[in-house]
Amino acid sequence: MSQRELWERYKRYLCVSPSLGFSLDISRMKFTEAFLDRMREPLKQAFDAMEELEKGAIANPDEKRQVGHYWLRASELSPEAGIGRSIRDTLADVHWFAEEIHAGRIVPQTAERFTQLLIVGIGGSALGPQLVADALGGASDPMKLFFFDNTDPDGMDRVLAQVGDKLPETLTLVISKSGGTKETRNGMLEAERAYKARGLEFGAHAVAITGDNSELDRYAKKNSWLRTFPMWDWIGGRTSVLSAVGLLPARLQGLDVDGLLAGAREMDRQTRQREVMRNPAALLALMWFHAGDGRGTRDMVILPYKDRLLLLSKYLQQLVMESLGKELSLDGQVVNQGLAVYGNKGSTDQHAYVQQLREGVHNFFVTFVEVLKDRQGPSQPVEEDATSGDYLVGFLLGTRRALYEKDRESILLTVPDVSARTLGALIALYERAVGLYAQLVHINAYHQPGVEAGKKAAGTVLELQRKLLSHLRAKKGQGGTADALATAIGAPDEAETVFHVLEHLAANPDHGVTRTEGSSPFDARYQVA
Ligand SMILES: O=P(O)(O)OC[C@H]1O[C@](O)(CO)[C@@H](O)[C@@H]1O
């Protein structure tokens, strides 16, 4: 197509939202009108299903749960008065609690006030808060945020070293819907130990966000933590950012949580409408379907040309891949669905993998995100009639064109700024696009059975380790090779796992396991002295 024809196609298919100052351009996706016609009926069914979901249907059938993240920003739409009330009460509590902290009315044990916030959580209990904090935060925020989002000991040491002498001024927020996630439990215990090492009581610095009566809830109550905030059954981890999970950290950081909610609410309003060309979420879902033949055959590369949106791709990776990456359809057929997501930011990535995008394997489509506002206030030119921000747009449009010339498809999302309202709108846009797409490909977007397999397997590994350690302690000084030890603990078929566990044990001082070299790596002997 010539540039002129592309301009016509751009004008024809541009979806604009004046109230959000937002637009979605699908002109560089090579769908046809026939495709749109073909998708009309499946899309109608997807809308019907979303409508039912918003009314409180059990939209997560195997977990028998409602799916209520849309109610978080429109509590009046929740199907039960009690749900609406708890949403409003929790929001009021978030505001109240943050104000008390900021005003120094809720104070730490020894310091004058809380100035730092350590968040312990993983997956949806970390990614949303991280996205919001990084997108909207700044140097003058009333609290500085840190995260434990893994069970990596060195990672946690590094964070604690950054917190340094300010630990007595640090509020720790432990976030876990289930309240039983091991990584988060470990992070909490490591944090607790750090406070104790400084003679501080953890409970006087700790807040939980978790499900009612979860393990974490009970632990928080037993140890007199400052507070707990609810995480409801009808909110999934990956869609929890506009519940207390994302709102409490954001409010403590001094960010505009009402703006986040308002943006999401407005986007929800627009993405409920059935006229497809006016519904950006429906258009996204259709474009994903078009790009990957409804089977996810092309990866989605998310390229925001804005540093503040660096974590968008990481956030969407969970939202999209945990929602859509499913073995079975709603009817139990094996479908192995999914949509792979990766990306960082432009123009930085032009100096990394964009080379392959233009010339290499053709297995993706790009979503560019353009932010119109460059910075607070004016920019100085870097050369005649051009600022750094002008270059950023230049690189975006240039790359979009260069990819199109090579037949690579792309979507362009344009937003006015990186404000709370815009971010809330982006979050809601993708939540609904995922919901609609899941309906189009007939899968349950709201469970994650695949993740459980890894958790169970990890439990088996730790169980083997316990057996090994008790055997090695019983046979003090004797030990054996991985093969011999696997047999000795009654797990000869697990010799490989036993080998990995022993190598790790011997590399660390914690359990007293040492290693004596053998003639090959597999002849090494392990013992407890
Ligand atoms: O909030 P929780 O229960 O600790 O779960 C954390 C994450 O673990 C998962 O359940 C599985 O990885 C995610 O869906 C979730 O966001």
PDBQT file of the ligand as one rigid body, heavy atoms in Angstrom, charges set to zero:
ROOT
HETATM    1  O1  LIG A 601      -1.273 -13.570  45.697  1.00  0.00    +0.000 OA
HETATM    2  P1  LIG A 601      -0.792 -14.957  45.825  1.00  0.00    +0.000 P 
HETATM    3  O2  LIG A 601      -1.845 -15.909  46.258  1.00  0.00    +0.000 OA
HETATM    4  O3  LIG A 601       0.422 -15.028  46.716  1.00  0.00    +0.000 OA
HETATM    5  O4  LIG A 601      -0.367 -15.467  44.404  1.00  0.00    +0.000 OA
HETATM    6  C1  LIG A 601       0.657 -14.859  43.681  1.00  0.00    +0.000 C 
HETATM    7  C2  LIG A 601       0.612 -15.272  42.249  1.00  0.00    +0.000 C 
HETATM    8  O5  LIG A 601       0.689 -16.685  42.157  1.00  0.00    +0.000 OA
HETATM    9  C3  LIG A 601      -0.188 -17.165  41.153  1.00  0.00    +0.000 C 
HETATM   10  O6  LIG A 601      -1.286 -17.729  41.756  1.00  0.00    +0.000 OA
HETATM   11  C4  LIG A 601       0.382 -18.224  40.345  1.00  0.00    +0.000 C 
HETATM   12  O7  LIG A 601       1.650 -17.873  39.902  1.00  0.00    +0.000 OA
HETATM   13  C5  LIG A 601      -0.580 -15.896  40.390  1.00  0.00    +0.000 C 
HETATM   14  O8  LIG A 601      -1.756 -16.040  39.698  1.00  0.00    +0.000 OA
HETATM   15  C6  LIG A 601      -0.642 -14.929  41.504  1.00  0.00    +0.000 C 
HETATM   16  O9  LIG A 601      -0.697 -13.618  41.073  1.00  0.00    +0.000 OA
ENDROOT
TORSDOF 0
